[in-house]
Amino acid sequence: MIEIIQGLPENILAVIASGKVTGEDYEKVLIPAIEDKIRKYGKIRMLYQLGQDFTGFTYDAMWDDARVGIWHLTAFEKVAVVSDVDWIIDAVKIFKFVIPCPVKTFRNEEFPEAKAWIIE
């Protein structure tokens, strides 16, 4: 499941993923939210938290994640990924070099720091 986190500046899309994230979560929640923010602000900032009860992605969710990243590659001003899952942190560290904006990873216990970084 993906839920929108409220209470951040309007140009920031903040979400938290829990349980198993599916393609339907991307298609009904995340992609429309990203596209809406891009329409309104041009460039956006993204805070993506994989909560402590996150259990993984379905294949279609991973495909949708890759597609949205490619379609909107230059629309992101900053991206913060918050997770305690080591392979996700490692993957973000590897791929951040092909993403044309600052990308930073944080652990769940560092969520306040991630939030401060994405706002600054």
Secondary structure by P-SEA (a helix, b strand, c coil): cbbbbcccccccccccccccccaaaaacccaaaaaaaaaccccbbbbbbbccccccccaaaaaaaaaaaaaccccccbbbbbcccaaaaaaaaaaccccccbbbbbcccaaaaaaaaaac
